[in-house]
Amino acid sequence: MIGIDIQEVERLENYANNPERMERMFTRRELDYISRKGHAIETIAGMFCAKEAFFKAIGSGINISQLLEIEIWHHKSGAPYYSLSPAIIKQNNLSTARINLSISHTKKVAIAMCQICRGCMM
């Protein structure tokens, strides 16, 4: 299953300037990462796209109430990956799934792709 999301970066500016909205979209760990990246709007847009891409991949569309159950983490190399809550894993039968994430952005556009493969060779 594949989910892709693309956003115009400027669309997320209103969220970036509103701490309450940011806390509804991103976990404390994600907000710390965004802070380390200088609150760059393209970073925010890319991470938001990653969450939307995940929901599209599972076939549900975005679920605002579950945004905080999906975290975008980063390897030391900078490569992003998902950290999912146990509830999301159970609800979507993802315990043995391989989940890949790619995020890219320019100053104007952010895009993310989520690939979920159940039964794939690891």
N, C-alpha and C positions, 0 to 999 in steps of 0.2 A: 504494500500500500504506500502511496506517495501523496504528500501534501506540499503545496508550494504557496507561498504568500509573498506579495510585493507591495510595498507602500512608498508613497512619496514622503520623504523625510520630514518636510515641513508640516505634514499632517499631524505629526506627533509632538510638535512644539508646545501646544497647549497643555499636553499631558506632562511634558518635561518641566514646565514651570509651575506645576500644581502638585505639591508633596502628597496630598491626600490621594489623588489619582494614581501617582506613582506607587504608593503603598498598596493600592488595590491591584496593580498589575504585576509588581515585582516583589520578591521576597527580600528580606534584609541582606542576605548574601549577594543577591543580584544588584541591589542598590549600592552595596559596597563596591562591587566591580564597576558599576557605572560611575561612581564617584572617582575611583582610581583612573578611569578613562576621561576624567575632566568633564563629566556630564555631557559628553558629546551626543548630540541629538541623533547622529547616524548610528551610534552604538545602541541607543534606546530603541530606535526604529528596527534595527536588525534583530534585537532580542525579542521585541514584540512580534515581528514576523515569524520568528522561530516558534513562538507559542501558537500562533494562528496556524502555521504549517502543520504542527502536531495534531491539532484538532481536526484539520482537514484530512490528514492521513488516517485518523481513526474513524472518519466519516461522520463526525458529529457537528462540525461547525464550531465556532468559538463558544466556549462556556465560561462566562465572566466569573461565575462562582468557583471555578476550578483553576483560574489563572495562577494562584499561589501554590497549587499542587504540582506544577510543572516548573522546574528551575532550569535555567541555562547556566551550566558551569563551563569552565575552560581548562583544558590541559595546560601544562607549563609552556607548551609550544604555541598556545593561543587558540588551538582548535576547540570549537564548541561541542558540547554534548549535553544530553538531557539527564536530569536527576528527577525521577518521578516519585510521587508519594505512593505508599503501599495501596491506597484506595484506588488511584488511577491505574496502577498495574493490575490489580484484581478485577476492577470493573471492565477493563478492556482486554483481559486475557493476554497480558504482555510479559508474564514471568519468564518465558523462554525466548522472547522476541529479540531480534537484533534491531537496534534503532540507530540510524545514522542521521546526522544533522550537518548542514552546510549553511553558512551565513555569509553574505557579501553585501557591500554597500559602496555608494559614492556619496558625495555631499548632498545629492538630490534624491537618490532612490536606494531603498534597502530591499533585499530579497533573502528568503530562507527556504530551504527544501528539507523535508523530513521524509525518510524512507523507513518503513517498518516492515520487517521480514520475519514472519513466523515460519519456523522449520528450515531456515537457511543454514547453510554450513557456516560455522563460525571460524 
